[in-house]
C-alpha cells in the first residue's frame, strides 16, 4: 500500500482507502452487520487505515460498524464522518450552529468516541459556503476536543473553491473520475497551494466505469441507480456522476477500445485517478470483501502513459464533456 499526505491534517492515508456508503447495506440491500464487519476487517488487513462514513449511511449503522471494528484492531485507523444531510428540509436555512453541534455529538455517541478525526459537512447547499458562522462553529468544537479536523464534501468545483477560503477547512471530498474531469482543471492547483487534502469519491461513477453494466442491467427499486438518475432524491451528479446511463455505456466501450492494454476497466479507472498528485486518496466502496481486494490491487497497476492519458481525454471530450463539464 502506498500512502499520501492528507493535506495539513498531519495524517498519512492509503491512496486507496474505503468509503462505506454501501458497507453492509444501501444500494438496494438491507444492512448486515456481519457483512459490514468482514468488509471493514478486510480493508484494515489490506493496509487501509482511513475509512470514510456518514451519519446518514443506513441511519448511523455504518458509522457504528466502522467504529466497532476499528476499536477491535490494533492499527491506527482514522475515521472520517459527515454531517448535515439529516436536515429536513435540506436547505441553507436548516443549517445552524446548534443543529450541526447536535449532529457531531450524535456521531460521538453513536461511535462511542471522545473526538472525531475528521468531520465533514455533507454536501450542503451552495449558500452555506457563504455563511462564516457555520465554519466558526467547528473552531469551537476543536477547542472543546470534540473534533480534530474539519472538511467538506462538495457537489461543485465552485463550492470547493469557496470552502478552502476558510482557514479551518483541511480537506475536500469531491467527485473525480474519467467521467468527471473538471476538478483537475479548476480546483487541484488551488488545493495544493493551500495544502488541502483531496478525497476522491464516486471514482467508478456508481459502477458504470467497471465495464460490467449493459442496457439489460437492472437495479433494485431502492437503489439510487434506479430512483436518482434524474436527481429526484439528491444531486443527480451522485448517480453515474451525472452521466446519462446509455451515453455512459457508449463511453465505456470507447474507453475499452482506446485502452487495449488495460484488461480491467475498474482497475484502470482507479489507477487513472492516482495519476494526479493532488489527490490524497480515493474512497471506493465495497459490498463484499473481494471488492476491497480488487480496489487495493488497482494501486499496483502500471502508470498511464501519455498516449493513454490522451486517449481518456479524447473519450471524455467526445462523449461526456458537453453534458457534464459545465454542471459540476
C-alpha positions as CSV (number, residue, x, y, z in Angstrom):
1,X,0.0,0.0,0.0
2,X,1.2,3.5,-0.9
3,X,0.4,6.3,1.5
4,X,-0.1,10.0,0.7
5,X,-0.3,13.1,2.9
6,X,-3.9,14.2,3.7
7,X,-3.3,18.0,3.4
8,X,-2.5,19.7,6.6
9,X,-4.2,17.2,8.9
10,X,-0.9,15.5,9.7
11,X,-2.4,12.2,8.6
12,X,-0.7,9.9,6.1
13,X,-3.5,7.9,4.4
14,X,-3.5,5.0,1.9
15,X,-4.0,6.2,-1.6
16,X,-6.8,3.7,-1.9
17,X,-9.0,3.9,1.2
18,X,-12.5,2.8,1.9
19,X,-15.9,4.5,1.5
20,X,-18.8,3.0,3.4
21,X,-21.9,4.2,1.7
22,X,-22.7,0.6,0.7
23,X,-20.9,-1.3,3.5
24,X,-23.3,-3.9,4.8
25,X,-26.4,-2.2,3.2
26,X,-27.8,0.5,0.9
27,X,-27.7,0.3,-2.8
28,X,-30.8,-2.0,-2.8
29,X,-29.7,-4.2,0.1
30,X,-30.6,-4.1,3.8
31,X,-27.8,-3.5,6.3
32,X,-26.0,-6.6,7.6
33,X,-23.6,-6.2,10.5
34,X,-21.7,-9.4,9.7
35,X,-21.1,-8.3,6.1
36,X,-20.0,-4.9,7.3
37,X,-17.6,-6.4,9.8
38,X,-16.0,-8.6,7.1
39,X,-15.6,-5.7,4.7
40,X,-14.0,-3.4,7.2
41,X,-11.7,-6.0,8.7
42,X,-10.6,-6.9,5.2
43,X,-9.9,-3.3,4.4
44,X,-7.7,-3.0,7.5
45,X,-6.0,-6.3,6.7
46,X,-5.1,-4.8,3.3
47,X,-3.5,-1.8,4.9
48,X,-6.4,0.6,4.7
49,X,-6.1,2.9,7.6
50,X,-8.5,5.6,6.5
51,X,-12.3,4.9,6.4
52,X,-15.0,7.4,5.4
53,X,-18.6,7.1,6.6
54,X,-21.5,9.4,7.4
55,X,-24.3,9.7,9.9
56,X,-27.0,9.1,7.2
57,X,-25.5,5.9,5.9
58,X,-28.0,3.3,7.0
59,X,-29.2,5.7,9.6
60,X,-26.0,5.6,11.6
61,X,-25.4,1.9,11.3
62,X,-22.4,2.3,9.0
63,X,-20.8,4.8,11.5
64,X,-21.3,2.3,14.3
65,X,-20.0,-0.6,12.4
66,X,-16.8,1.2,11.4
67,X,-16.1,2.4,14.9
68,X,-16.8,-1.1,16.4
69,X,-14.4,-2.8,14.1
70,X,-11.7,-0.2,14.4
71,X,-11.8,-0.5,18.2
72,X,-11.1,-4.2,17.9
73,X,-8.0,-3.6,15.9
74,X,-4.5,-2.5,16.9
75,X,-3.8,-0.5,13.8
76,X,-4.1,3.3,13.9
77,X,-7.2,3.8,11.7
78,X,-8.5,7.3,11.1
79,X,-12.3,7.6,10.7
80,X,-13.9,10.4,8.7
81,X,-17.6,11.0,9.1
82,X,-20.0,13.6,7.8
83,X,-22.9,15.7,9.0
84,X,-25.7,17.8,7.7
85,X,-27.7,15.5,5.3
86,X,-30.1,14.6,8.1
87,X,-31.5,18.1,8.0
88,X,-35.0,18.2,6.6
89,X,-35.7,20.2,4.5
90,X,-32.1,20.1,3.3
91,X,-31.8,23.8,2.7
92,X,-29.4,26.5,3.9
93,X,-31.8,27.9,6.5
94,X,-31.8,24.5,8.2
95,X,-28.0,24.7,8.8
96,X,-27.4,26.3,12.1
97,X,-24.5,26.0,14.6
98,X,-26.9,24.4,17.0
99,X,-28.1,21.7,14.6
100,X,-24.6,20.8,13.5
101,X,-23.3,20.7,17.0
102,X,-26.0,18.2,17.7
103,X,-25.0,16.0,14.8
104,X,-21.4,16.0,15.9
105,X,-22.4,15.0,19.4
106,X,-24.7,12.3,18.0
107,X,-21.8,10.8,15.9
108,X,-19.6,10.8,19.0
109,X,-22.3,8.8,20.9
110,X,-23.0,6.5,18.0
111,X,-19.3,5.6,17.6
112,X,-18.6,5.8,21.3
113,X,-15.7,8.2,20.7
114,X,-14.4,11.2,22.6
115,X,-13.2,13.0,19.4
116,X,-13.7,12.8,15.7
117,X,-10.6,12.5,13.5
118,X,-12.3,14.3,10.6
119,X,-15.8,15.7,10.4
120,X,-17.1,16.9,7.0
121,X,-20.1,19.0,6.0
122,X,-22.1,16.6,3.9
123,X,-22.8,18.3,0.6
124,X,-24.6,21.4,2.0
125,X,-26.5,23.8,-0.3
126,X,-24.2,26.3,-2.0
127,X,-25.4,29.1,0.2
128,X,-23.9,27.5,3.3
129,X,-20.4,28.1,2.0
130,X,-21.1,31.8,2.3
131,X,-22.0,31.7,6.0
132,X,-18.9,32.1,8.2
133,X,-20.8,31.3,11.4
134,X,-21.2,27.7,10.2
135,X,-17.5,27.3,9.8
136,X,-16.7,29.1,13.0
137,X,-18.6,26.5,15.0
138,X,-16.0,23.9,14.2
139,X,-13.3,26.0,15.7
140,X,-15.2,25.9,18.9
141,X,-15.7,22.1,18.6
142,X,-12.0,21.7,18.1
143,X,-11.2,23.8,21.1
144,X,-13.6,21.6,23.1
145,X,-11.7,18.5,21.9
146,X,-14.8,17.1,20.0
147,X,-13.2,17.2,16.6
148,X,-9.6,17.2,15.3
149,X,-10.2,18.4,11.7
150,X,-12.8,19.9,9.5
151,X,-13.5,19.1,5.9
152,X,-16.3,19.5,3.3
153,X,-17.9,17.1,0.9
154,X,-19.0,19.1,-2.2
155,X,-21.0,18.7,-5.3
156,X,-19.5,21.5,-7.4
157,X,-16.0,22.8,-8.1
158,X,-17.1,26.3,-7.2
159,X,-18.2,25.1,-3.7
160,X,-14.8,23.5,-3.2
161,X,-13.0,26.8,-4.1
162,X,-15.2,28.7,-1.7
163,X,-14.8,26.2,1.1
164,X,-11.0,26.4,1.1
165,X,-11.1,30.1,1.7
166,X,-11.9,29.2,5.3
167,X,-8.6,28.5,7.1
168,X,-10.0,25.7,9.3
169,X,-11.0,23.6,6.2
170,X,-8.3,20.9,5.8
171,X,-9.9,18.5,3.3
172,X,-12.3,18.5,0.4
173,X,-14.2,15.4,-0.7
174,X,-15.1,15.7,-4.4
175,X,-16.3,13.5,-7.3
176,X,-13.5,13.0,-9.7
177,X,-13.2,10.2,-12.3
178,X,-12.8,9.6,-16.0
179,X,-16.3,11.0,-16.5
180,X,-15.9,14.0,-14.1
181,X,-12.6,15.7,-15.0
182,X,-13.3,19.3,-14.2
183,X,-11.8,19.3,-10.7
184,X,-8.3,18.7,-12.2
185,X,-8.8,21.8,-14.4
186,X,-10.3,24.2,-11.9
187,X,-9.6,23.0,-8.3
188,X,-6.5,20.8,-7.9
189,X,-3.9,23.6,-8.2
190,X,-5.7,25.8,-5.7
191,X,-5.9,22.9,-3.3
192,X,-2.2,22.2,-3.5
193,X,-1.4,25.8,-2.9
194,X,-3.4,25.8,0.3
195,X,-2.2,22.3,1.4
196,X,-5.8,20.9,1.2
197,X,-6.3,17.1,1.3
198,X,-8.4,15.8,-1.6
199,X,-10.6,12.8,-1.0
200,X,-12.0,11.4,-4.2
201,X,-15.4,9.8,-4.1
202,X,-17.6,8.1,-6.7
203,X,-14.4,7.0,-8.5
204,X,-16.2,4.4,-10.7
205,X,-19.2,6.6,-11.5
206,X,-21.5,4.4,-9.4
207,X,-20.0,1.3,-11.0
208,X,-20.5,2.5,-14.6
209,X,-16.7,2.6,-15.2
210,X,-16.4,-1.0,-14.0
211,X,-17.4,-2.1,-17.6
212,X,-19.8,-4.6,-16.2
213,X,-23.1,-2.9,-17.0
214,X,-25.2,-3.2,-20.1
215,X,-28.5,-1.9,-21.3
216,X,-30.1,-5.0,-19.8
217,X,-28.6,-4.4,-16.4
218,X,-31.3,-3.7,-13.7
219,X,-31.0,-2.3,-10.2
220,X,-33.3,-2.6,-7.2
221,X,-36.1,-0.1,-6.8
222,X,-34.5,1.3,-3.7
223,X,-31.0,1.6,-5.3
224,X,-30.2,5.2,-6.2
225,X,-29.0,4.0,-9.6
226,X,-32.7,3.4,-10.2
227,X,-34.5,6.3,-8.4
228,X,-32.0,9.1,-8.6
229,X,-30.9,9.1,-12.3
230,X,-32.7,12.4,-12.8
231,X,-31.8,13.8,-9.3
232,X,-35.2,13.0,-7.8
233,X,-33.8,12.4,-4.3
234,X,-30.4,14.2,-4.2
235,X,-27.9,15.8,-6.6
236,X,-28.0,14.0,-9.9
237,X,-24.2,14.1,-10.1
238,X,-24.0,11.5,-7.3
239,X,-25.5,8.8,-9.6
240,X,-23.4,7.7,-12.5
241,X,-21.5,11.1,-12.0
242,X,-24.5,12.8,-13.7
243,X,-23.9,11.0,-17.0
244,X,-26.8,9.7,-19.0
245,X,-26.7,5.9,-18.5
246,X,-26.9,4.9,-22.2
247,X,-24.4,7.5,-23.1
248,X,-22.1,6.3,-20.4
249,X,-22.3,2.7,-21.7
250,X,-21.1,4.0,-25.1
251,X,-18.3,5.9,-23.5
252,X,-17.2,2.9,-21.5
253,X,-16.9,0.8,-24.7
254,X,-14.9,3.6,-26.3
255,X,-12.6,3.6,-23.3
256,X,-12.1,-0.2,-23.6
257,X,-11.2,0.3,-27.3
258,X,-8.9,3.2,-26.5
259,X,-7.0,1.3,-23.7
260,X,-6.4,-2.2,-25.1
261,X,-3.7,-2.9,-22.6
262,X,-6.0,-2.3,-19.6
263,X,-7.9,-5.5,-19.2
264,X,-9.8,-4.5,-16.0
265,X,-11.8,-1.3,-16.6
266,X,-12.4,-0.7,-12.9
267,X,-8.7,-1.0,-12.0
268,X,-7.8,1.3,-14.9
269,X,-10.3,3.9,-13.7
270,X,-8.9,3.9,-10.2
271,X,-5.3,4.0,-11.4
272,X,-6.1,6.9,-13.7
273,X,-7.2,8.9,-10.7
274,X,-3.9,8.2,-8.9
275,X,-2.0,9.8,-11.8
276,X,-3.0,13.2,-10.2
277,X,-0.5,14.1,-7.5
278,X,-3.0,16.5,-5.9
279,X,-5.2,13.5,-4.9
280,X,-4.7,12.3,-1.3
281,X,-6.8,9.2,-1.5
282,X,-9.7,7.5,-3.3
283,X,-12.6,6.1,-1.3
284,X,-14.2,3.4,-3.5
285,X,-17.0,1.5,-1.8
286,X,-17.4,-2.3,-1.4
287,X,-20.3,-4.5,-0.8
288,X,-18.2,-7.6,-0.2
289,X,-14.6,-8.2,0.9
290,X,-13.4,-9.3,-2.5
291,X,-14.2,-5.9,-3.8
292,X,-11.9,-4.4,-1.2
293,X,-9.1,-6.6,-2.5
294,X,-9.8,-5.6,-6.1
295,X,-9.7,-2.0,-5.2
296,X,-6.4,-2.3,-3.5
297,X,-4.8,-4.2,-6.4
298,X,-5.7,-1.3,-8.7
299,X,-3.0,0.7,-7.0
300,X,-0.4,-1.8,-8.3
301,X,-1.4,-1.2,-11.9
302,X,1.3,0.4,-14.1
303,X,1.1,4.2,-14.5
304,X,-0.7,5.6,-17.5
305,X,1.4,6.5,-20.5
306,X,0.9,9.9,-22.1
307,X,-0.8,8.2,-25.0
308,X,-3.3,6.5,-22.6
309,X,-4.0,9.8,-20.8
310,X,-4.6,11.5,-24.2
311,X,-7.0,8.6,-25.1
312,X,-9.0,9.0,-21.9
313,X,-9.2,12.8,-22.5
314,X,-10.5,12.3,-26.1
315,X,-13.2,9.9,-25.0
316,X,-14.3,12.4,-22.3
317,X,-14.3,15.3,-24.7
318,X,-16.3,13.4,-27.3
319,X,-18.9,11.6,-25.1
320,X,-19.1,13.3,-21.7
321,X,-17.9,16.8,-21.6
322,X,-20.7,18.5,-23.5
323,X,-23.4,17.4,-21.0
324,X,-21.4,17.2,-17.7
325,X,-18.4,19.5,-17.6
326,X,-20.2,22.8,-17.0
327,X,-22.7,21.5,-14.4
328,X,-20.3,20.4,-11.6
